[in-house]
Amino acid sequence: MLKIGIIGVGTVGQSVCQILEQNKDIITARAGVELKAISGVVNNLSKKRDVSISLSDDVDTILDDDSIDIVVELMGGVEKPYEVVKKALQKGKAVVTANKALLAYHRYELQEIAGETPFEFEAAVAGGIPIITALREGLGANHILSIKGIINGTCNYMLDKMINENIPYDVILKEAQELGYAEADPTFDVGGFDAAHKLLILASLAYGIDAKPEDILIEGIENITSEDIEFAKEFNYALKLLGIAKTRDDMVELRVHPVLIPNSEMIAKVDGVMNGVSVIGDKVGETLYYGAGAGGDATASAVVANLIDIARKGKGSPMLGFKKPLEVGLKLAPKGDIQTKYYLRLQVEDKAGVLSKLTTILGEKNISIQNMVQKPCDDTSAILLLSTHICNEKDIKDALDIFETQHIVLSKPAMIRIEE
Protein backbone atom coordinates (compact mmCIF):
# COMPACT_ATOMS: atom_id res chain seq x y z
CA MET A 1 0.00 0.00 0.00
CA LEU A 2 1.11 3.56 -0.78
CA LYS A 3 -0.20 6.09 1.74
CA ILE A 4 -1.17 9.57 0.58
CA GLY A 5 -1.44 12.87 2.44
CA ILE A 6 -3.41 15.70 0.82
CA ILE A 7 -2.56 19.31 1.63
CA GLY A 8 -5.60 21.33 0.63
CA VAL A 9 -8.82 19.31 0.83
CA GLY A 10 -11.09 21.61 -1.16
CA THR A 11 -13.11 20.73 -4.26
CA VAL A 12 -10.25 18.91 -6.00
CA GLY A 13 -8.90 17.31 -2.82
CA GLN A 14 -12.31 15.88 -1.94
CA SER A 15 -12.65 14.54 -5.50
CA VAL A 16 -9.25 12.83 -5.20
CA CYS A 17 -10.38 11.05 -2.02
CA GLN A 18 -13.66 10.01 -3.62
CA ILE A 19 -12.03 8.69 -6.82
CA LEU A 20 -9.51 6.66 -4.82
CA GLU A 21 -12.40 5.07 -2.89
CA GLN A 22 -14.98 4.68 -5.67
CA ASN A 23 -12.54 3.38 -8.32
CA LYS A 24 -10.32 1.49 -5.89
CA ASP A 25 -10.33 -1.83 -7.76
CA ILE A 26 -9.37 -0.51 -11.17
CA ILE A 27 -6.81 1.91 -9.70
CA THR A 28 -5.19 -0.92 -7.76
CA ALA A 29 -5.14 -3.08 -10.90
CA ARG A 30 -3.47 -0.33 -12.89
CA ALA A 31 -1.06 0.75 -10.17
CA GLY A 32 -0.16 -2.74 -8.95
CA VAL A 33 -0.61 -1.56 -5.38
CA GLU A 34 -3.40 -0.01 -3.32
CA LEU A 35 -3.33 3.80 -3.19
CA LYS A 36 -4.95 5.11 -0.02
CA ALA A 37 -5.46 8.68 1.19
CA ILE A 38 -5.07 8.63 4.97
CA SER A 39 -4.82 12.27 6.06
CA GLY A 40 -5.42 15.82 4.91
CA VAL A 41 -4.60 19.40 5.86
CA VAL A 42 -7.13 22.26 5.69
CA ASN A 43 -7.27 25.88 6.78
CA ASN A 44 -10.70 25.63 8.42
CA LEU A 45 -11.38 22.50 10.44
CA SER A 46 -14.96 23.55 11.18
CA LYS A 47 -15.96 23.42 7.50
CA LYS A 48 -17.67 20.14 6.60
CA ARG A 49 -15.95 18.05 3.94
CA ASP A 50 -17.19 14.91 2.23
CA VAL A 51 -14.16 12.76 3.06
CA SER A 52 -13.39 9.97 5.51
CA ILE A 53 -9.69 10.78 6.07
CA SER A 54 -8.34 12.42 9.23
CA LEU A 55 -7.96 16.20 8.96
CA SER A 56 -5.57 18.69 10.56
CA ASP A 57 -4.69 22.36 10.10
CA ASP A 58 -0.95 21.69 10.51
CA VAL A 59 1.05 20.72 7.38
CA ASP A 60 3.72 19.09 9.55
CA THR A 61 1.27 16.33 10.47
CA ILE A 62 1.80 15.11 6.91
CA LEU A 63 5.36 16.26 6.25
CA ASP A 64 6.69 14.68 9.47
CA ASP A 65 4.70 11.46 9.11
CA ASP A 66 7.20 8.85 7.90
CA SER A 67 4.39 6.48 6.90
CA ILE A 68 3.16 8.84 4.15
CA ASP A 69 4.70 8.00 0.79
CA ILE A 70 3.14 10.66 -1.46
CA VAL A 71 2.14 14.26 -0.75
CA VAL A 72 -0.59 15.81 -2.91
CA GLU A 73 -0.31 19.62 -2.84
CA LEU A 74 -3.55 21.46 -3.68
CA MET A 75 -3.07 24.63 -1.64
CA GLY A 76 -2.83 27.33 -4.30
CA GLY A 77 -0.44 30.28 -4.10
CA VAL A 78 3.30 30.35 -4.70
CA GLU A 79 5.74 30.81 -1.84
CA LYS A 80 4.03 28.87 0.95
CA PRO A 81 3.39 25.84 -1.31
CA TYR A 82 7.00 26.09 -2.49
CA GLU A 83 8.28 25.69 1.05
CA VAL A 84 5.86 22.81 1.71
CA VAL A 85 6.74 20.94 -1.50
CA LYS A 86 10.47 21.55 -0.99
CA LYS A 87 10.31 20.06 2.51
CA ALA A 88 8.32 17.05 1.26
CA LEU A 89 10.89 16.35 -1.46
CA GLN A 90 13.79 16.79 0.93
CA LYS A 91 12.20 14.15 3.15
CA GLY A 92 12.09 11.78 0.17
CA LYS A 93 8.33 11.90 -0.29
CA ALA A 94 6.95 11.82 -3.83
CA VAL A 95 4.86 14.88 -4.72
CA VAL A 96 1.87 15.48 -6.97
CA THR A 97 0.69 19.07 -7.48
CA ALA A 98 -2.01 20.86 -9.45
CA ASN A 99 -0.47 24.27 -8.70
CA LYS A 100 0.39 26.09 -11.94
CA ALA A 101 1.43 29.31 -10.18
CA LEU A 102 3.97 27.38 -8.08
CA LEU A 103 5.46 25.81 -11.20
CA ALA A 104 5.41 29.04 -13.20
CA TYR A 105 7.89 30.49 -10.70
CA HIS A 106 9.73 27.54 -9.14
CA ARG A 107 9.69 24.58 -11.55
CA TYR A 108 13.44 24.52 -12.14
CA GLU A 109 14.36 24.81 -8.47
CA LEU A 110 11.93 22.01 -7.65
CA GLN A 111 13.32 19.80 -10.42
CA GLU A 112 16.79 20.22 -8.91
CA ILE A 113 15.52 19.41 -5.40
CA ALA A 114 13.48 16.43 -6.58
CA GLY A 115 16.28 14.63 -8.38
CA GLU A 116 14.96 11.08 -8.81
CA THR A 117 12.15 11.54 -6.28
CA PRO A 118 8.91 11.48 -8.29
CA PHE A 119 7.35 14.90 -8.85
CA GLU A 120 4.26 14.95 -11.06
CA PHE A 121 1.98 17.81 -12.14
CA GLU A 122 -0.40 16.71 -14.90
CA ALA A 123 -3.33 18.56 -13.30
CA ALA A 124 -1.48 21.90 -13.37
CA VAL A 125 -2.31 22.48 -17.05
CA ALA A 126 -5.67 21.91 -18.77
CA GLY A 127 -7.31 19.91 -15.98
CA GLY A 128 -7.98 16.35 -17.06
CA ILE A 129 -6.29 16.62 -20.48
CA PRO A 130 -3.02 14.60 -20.46
CA ILE A 131 -1.00 17.30 -22.21
CA ILE A 132 1.96 17.04 -19.80
CA THR A 133 2.33 13.32 -20.53
CA ALA A 134 1.94 13.96 -24.26
CA LEU A 135 4.77 16.50 -24.36
CA ARG A 136 7.08 14.70 -21.95
CA GLU A 137 6.58 11.18 -23.30
CA GLY A 138 4.29 10.71 -26.29
CA LEU A 139 5.96 13.39 -28.44
CA GLY A 140 9.48 12.82 -27.13
CA ALA A 141 10.85 12.00 -30.60
CA ASN A 142 9.82 15.38 -32.00
CA HIS A 143 11.14 18.88 -32.13
CA ILE A 144 8.05 20.85 -31.09
CA LEU A 145 7.46 23.55 -33.70
CA SER A 146 4.51 25.21 -32.01
CA ILE A 147 1.98 24.99 -29.21
CA LYS A 148 -1.33 26.85 -29.34
CA GLY A 149 -3.53 26.36 -26.31
CA ILE A 150 -6.99 27.37 -25.16
CA ILE A 151 -6.05 26.83 -21.55
CA ASN A 152 -8.47 29.09 -19.71
CA GLY A 153 -12.07 27.94 -19.95
CA THR A 154 -13.48 31.16 -18.45
CA CYS A 155 -12.14 33.30 -21.28
CA ASN A 156 -13.15 30.76 -23.92
CA TYR A 157 -16.71 30.69 -22.57
CA MET A 158 -16.92 34.48 -22.52
CA LEU A 159 -15.50 34.99 -26.02
CA ASP A 160 -17.80 32.33 -27.47
CA LYS A 161 -20.83 34.08 -26.00
CA MET A 162 -19.59 37.46 -27.24
CA ILE A 163 -19.04 36.26 -30.81
CA ASN A 164 -21.97 33.85 -31.16
CA GLU A 165 -24.66 35.65 -29.17
CA ASN A 166 -23.48 39.29 -29.41
CA ILE A 167 -23.37 39.61 -25.61
CA PRO A 168 -21.24 42.58 -24.41
CA TYR A 169 -18.15 41.92 -22.30
CA ASP A 170 -19.53 43.39 -19.06
CA VAL A 171 -22.74 41.35 -19.32
CA ILE A 172 -21.04 38.04 -20.05
CA LEU A 173 -18.47 38.61 -17.30
CA LYS A 174 -21.27 39.00 -14.77
CA GLU A 175 -22.92 35.83 -16.09
CA ALA A 176 -19.63 33.90 -15.86
CA GLN A 177 -19.26 35.03 -12.25
CA GLU A 178 -22.82 33.94 -11.41
CA LEU A 179 -22.14 30.51 -12.98
CA GLY A 180 -18.93 30.13 -10.97
CA TYR A 181 -16.67 30.22 -14.05
CA ALA A 182 -15.11 33.56 -13.03
CA GLU A 183 -14.04 34.73 -9.58
CA ALA A 184 -15.37 37.85 -7.86
CA ASP A 185 -12.02 39.39 -8.88
CA PRO A 186 -11.66 37.93 -12.40
CA THR A 187 -8.33 39.57 -13.23
CA PHE A 188 -6.28 36.37 -13.02
CA ASP A 189 -8.46 34.72 -15.68
CA VAL A 190 -9.56 37.54 -18.00
CA GLY A 191 -6.17 39.25 -17.79
CA GLY A 192 -4.41 36.19 -19.23
CA PHE A 193 -2.27 35.42 -16.18
CA ASP A 194 -3.73 31.97 -15.50
CA ALA A 195 -3.06 30.94 -19.12
CA ALA A 196 0.46 32.40 -18.94
CA HIS A 197 1.39 30.25 -15.94
CA LYS A 198 0.25 27.16 -17.83
CA LEU A 199 2.04 28.16 -21.04
CA LEU A 200 5.35 28.52 -19.17
CA ILE A 201 5.02 24.94 -17.91
CA LEU A 202 4.37 23.63 -21.42
CA ALA A 203 7.28 25.66 -22.81
CA SER A 204 9.66 24.13 -20.28
CA LEU A 205 8.61 20.64 -21.37
CA ALA A 206 8.85 21.44 -25.08
CA TYR A 207 11.92 23.68 -25.16
CA GLY A 208 13.70 23.73 -21.81
CA ILE A 209 12.92 27.47 -21.53
CA ASP A 210 13.29 28.95 -18.04
CA ALA A 211 11.08 32.05 -18.15
CA LYS A 212 8.87 33.73 -15.57
CA PRO A 213 5.47 35.35 -16.23
CA GLU A 214 7.10 38.79 -16.14
CA ASP A 215 9.33 37.81 -19.08
CA ILE A 216 6.59 37.11 -21.61
CA LEU A 217 3.84 39.01 -23.40
CA ILE A 218 0.51 38.73 -21.53
CA GLU A 219 -2.71 40.45 -22.58
CA GLY A 220 -6.30 39.72 -21.59
CA ILE A 221 -9.73 39.99 -23.18
CA GLU A 222 -10.98 43.08 -21.33
CA ASN A 223 -10.84 45.43 -24.34
CA ILE A 224 -12.64 43.31 -26.96
CA THR A 225 -15.49 45.30 -28.55
CA SER A 226 -18.46 44.65 -30.83
CA GLU A 227 -16.47 46.07 -33.77
CA ASP A 228 -13.79 43.44 -33.21
CA ILE A 229 -16.47 40.75 -33.16
CA GLU A 230 -17.97 42.04 -36.43
CA PHE A 231 -14.56 41.98 -38.12
CA ALA A 232 -13.96 38.42 -36.96
CA LYS A 233 -17.30 37.30 -38.38
CA GLU A 234 -16.83 39.15 -41.67
CA PHE A 235 -13.45 37.55 -42.35
CA ASN A 236 -14.36 34.09 -40.99
CA TYR A 237 -12.21 34.21 -37.85
CA ALA A 238 -12.77 32.72 -34.42
CA LEU A 239 -11.71 34.88 -31.48
CA LYS A 240 -9.80 33.00 -28.77
CA LEU A 241 -7.46 33.72 -25.89
CA LEU A 242 -4.47 31.57 -26.78
CA GLY A 243 -1.23 30.64 -25.09
CA ILE A 244 1.27 30.45 -27.96
CA ALA A 245 4.78 29.00 -28.15
CA LYS A 246 6.50 29.05 -31.54
CA THR A 247 10.06 28.39 -32.62
CA ARG A 248 11.90 30.56 -35.13
CA ASP A 249 15.57 29.78 -35.76
CA ASP A 250 17.10 29.58 -32.26
CA MET A 251 14.34 31.63 -30.62
CA VAL A 252 11.04 30.74 -28.96
CA GLU A 253 8.11 33.16 -28.90
CA LEU A 254 6.02 32.85 -25.72
CA ARG A 255 2.86 34.91 -25.52
CA VAL A 256 -0.71 34.95 -24.22
CA HIS A 257 -3.30 37.23 -25.80
CA PRO A 258 -6.58 37.34 -27.75
CA VAL A 259 -6.14 35.94 -31.24
CA LEU A 260 -8.11 35.98 -34.47
CA ILE A 261 -7.73 32.49 -35.90
CA PRO A 262 -9.37 31.02 -39.04
CA ASN A 263 -12.52 29.03 -38.32
CA SER A 264 -11.01 26.17 -40.32
CA GLU A 265 -8.31 25.58 -37.69
CA MET A 266 -8.97 22.61 -35.40
CA ILE A 267 -8.44 24.63 -32.24
CA ALA A 268 -10.99 27.23 -33.40
CA LYS A 269 -13.69 24.60 -32.83
CA VAL A 270 -13.02 24.32 -29.06
CA ASP A 271 -16.09 25.95 -27.55
CA GLY A 272 -17.45 26.99 -24.16
CA VAL A 273 -15.51 26.20 -21.00
CA MET A 274 -13.58 23.39 -22.67
CA ASN A 275 -9.81 23.47 -23.17
CA GLY A 276 -7.82 22.44 -26.22
CA VAL A 277 -4.12 22.34 -27.03
CA SER A 278 -2.71 22.03 -30.56
CA VAL A 279 0.88 20.77 -30.76
CA ILE A 280 2.85 20.58 -34.01
CA GLY A 281 5.87 18.27 -34.02
CA ASP A 282 8.40 18.08 -36.83
CA LYS A 283 7.70 14.36 -37.34
CA VAL A 284 4.12 13.79 -36.19
CA GLY A 285 2.57 16.99 -37.55
CA GLU A 286 -0.39 18.48 -35.71
CA THR A 287 -2.03 16.73 -32.76
CA LEU A 288 -4.94 18.17 -30.77
CA TYR A 289 -5.76 17.49 -27.12
CA TYR A 290 -9.28 18.38 -25.98
CA GLY A 291 -11.28 18.09 -22.79
CA ALA A 292 -12.39 19.62 -19.52
CA GLY A 293 -9.80 22.08 -18.27
CA ALA A 294 -11.16 22.59 -14.77
CA GLY A 295 -13.59 21.19 -12.23
CA GLY A 296 -13.13 18.88 -9.26
CA ASP A 297 -13.45 15.51 -10.97
CA ALA A 298 -11.52 16.41 -14.15
CA THR A 299 -8.59 17.87 -12.22
CA ALA A 300 -8.67 15.08 -9.64
CA SER A 301 -8.61 12.54 -12.49
CA ALA A 302 -5.22 13.92 -13.54
CA VAL A 303 -3.96 13.89 -9.94
CA VAL A 304 -4.91 10.23 -9.51
CA ALA A 305 -3.33 9.38 -12.89
CA ASN A 306 -0.07 10.81 -11.52
CA LEU A 307 -0.42 8.73 -8.36
CA ILE A 308 -0.80 5.61 -10.50
CA ASP A 309 2.30 6.59 -12.53
CA ILE A 310 4.34 6.97 -9.36
CA ALA A 311 3.21 3.57 -8.11
CA ARG A 312 4.16 1.95 -11.41
CA LYS A 313 7.51 3.61 -12.01
CA GLY A 314 9.05 4.03 -8.58
CA LYS A 315 11.89 6.50 -9.11
CA GLY A 316 10.90 9.50 -11.14
CA SER A 317 11.83 10.40 -14.68
CA PRO A 318 13.10 13.98 -15.12
CA MET A 319 10.36 16.29 -13.95
CA LEU A 320 10.56 18.56 -17.01
CA GLY A 321 11.46 15.82 -19.46
CA PHE A 322 15.20 16.34 -20.08
CA LYS A 323 17.93 14.15 -18.58
CA LYS A 324 20.52 16.66 -19.79
CA PRO A 325 20.31 20.14 -21.32
CA LEU A 326 19.51 20.38 -25.00
CA GLU A 327 22.68 20.54 -27.11
CA VAL A 328 21.45 23.69 -28.85
CA GLY A 329 19.67 25.81 -26.29
CA LEU A 330 16.71 27.87 -27.45
CA LYS A 331 16.42 31.46 -26.24
CA LEU A 332 13.30 33.41 -25.37
CA ALA A 333 12.46 35.86 -28.15
CA PRO A 334 12.18 39.49 -27.00
CA LYS A 335 8.58 40.72 -27.03
CA GLY A 336 9.34 43.21 -29.81
CA ASP A 337 10.66 40.45 -32.09
CA ILE A 338 7.34 38.59 -32.27
CA GLN A 339 6.25 38.15 -35.89
CA THR A 340 2.62 37.65 -36.90
CA LYS A 341 -0.28 39.37 -38.63
CA TYR A 342 -2.26 42.08 -36.86
CA TYR A 343 -5.76 43.51 -36.76
CA LEU A 344 -6.08 47.23 -35.95
CA ARG A 345 -9.17 49.20 -34.91
CA LEU A 346 -9.05 52.99 -35.33
CA GLN A 347 -11.65 55.69 -34.81
CA VAL A 348 -10.71 58.49 -37.19
CA GLU A 349 -12.00 61.71 -38.71
CA ASP A 350 -14.18 60.92 -41.71
CA LYS A 351 -12.61 63.15 -44.34
CA ALA A 352 -10.37 62.99 -47.38
CA GLY A 353 -6.69 62.23 -46.86
CA VAL A 354 -7.05 60.37 -43.57
CA LEU A 355 -6.52 56.90 -45.00
CA SER A 356 -3.55 58.09 -47.04
CA LYS A 357 -1.95 59.56 -43.91
CA LEU A 358 -2.43 56.36 -41.93
CA THR A 359 -1.13 54.06 -44.66
CA THR A 360 1.95 56.30 -45.01
CA ILE A 361 2.71 55.87 -41.30
CA LEU A 362 2.29 52.10 -41.62
CA GLY A 363 4.46 51.99 -44.72
CA GLU A 364 7.27 53.84 -42.97
CA LYS A 365 7.22 51.02 -40.40
CA ASN A 366 7.32 48.29 -43.10
CA ILE A 367 3.69 47.34 -42.46
CA SER A 368 1.37 46.54 -45.38
CA ILE A 369 -2.43 46.26 -45.22
CA GLN A 370 -4.11 43.01 -46.22
CA ASN A 371 -7.82 43.80 -45.57
CA MET A 372 -9.76 46.91 -44.61
CA VAL A 373 -13.34 47.67 -43.58
CA GLN A 374 -14.69 51.17 -42.90
CA LYS A 375 -17.81 51.63 -40.76
CA PRO A 376 -19.52 54.98 -40.10
CA CYS A 377 -19.46 56.06 -36.47
CA ASP A 378 -21.25 59.44 -36.58
CA ASP A 379 -21.46 62.42 -38.93
CA THR A 380 -17.78 63.32 -38.53
CA SER A 381 -15.97 60.05 -37.71
CA ALA A 382 -15.58 56.47 -38.87
CA ILE A 383 -14.20 53.20 -37.56
CA LEU A 384 -11.39 51.68 -39.63
CA LEU A 385 -10.77 47.95 -39.21
CA LEU A 386 -7.49 46.84 -40.79
CA SER A 387 -5.53 43.62 -41.01
CA THR A 388 -1.85 43.48 -41.95
CA HIS A 389 0.54 41.09 -43.54
CA ILE A 390 3.18 39.51 -41.25
CA CYS A 391 5.31 42.14 -39.51
CA ASN A 392 7.21 42.75 -36.28
CA GLU A 393 5.57 43.50 -32.94
CA LYS A 394 7.88 46.46 -32.36
CA ASP A 395 6.90 48.03 -35.68
CA ILE A 396 3.19 47.70 -34.91
CA LYS A 397 3.65 49.17 -31.44
CA ASP A 398 5.65 52.08 -32.89
CA ALA A 399 2.93 52.75 -35.48
CA LEU A 400 0.22 52.70 -32.78
CA ASP A 401 2.23 55.17 -30.70
CA ILE A 402 2.43 57.51 -33.71
CA PHE A 403 -1.30 57.13 -34.39
CA GLU A 404 -2.03 58.34 -30.86
CA THR A 405 -0.24 61.62 -31.62
CA GLN A 406 -2.33 62.33 -34.75
CA HIS A 407 -5.32 64.66 -34.39
CA ILE A 408 -7.15 62.62 -37.06
CA VAL A 409 -7.17 59.59 -34.70
CA LEU A 410 -9.95 60.26 -32.20
CA SER A 411 -9.47 57.50 -29.63
CA LYS A 412 -6.82 55.08 -28.47
CA PRO A 413 -6.13 52.53 -31.25
CA ALA A 414 -6.75 48.84 -30.53
CA MET A 415 -4.85 45.83 -31.82
CA ILE A 416 -5.44 42.06 -31.90
CA ARG A 417 -2.93 39.57 -33.27
CA ILE A 418 -3.87 37.15 -36.07
CA GLU A 419 -2.56 33.57 -36.23
CA GLU A 420 -2.87 31.74 -39.55
Order of alpha helices (4+ residues) and beta strands (2+ residues): beta-alpha-alpha-beta-beta-alpha-beta-alpha-beta-alpha-beta-beta-alpha-alpha-alpha-alpha-beta-alpha-beta-beta-beta-beta-alpha-beta-beta-alpha-beta-beta-beta-alpha-beta
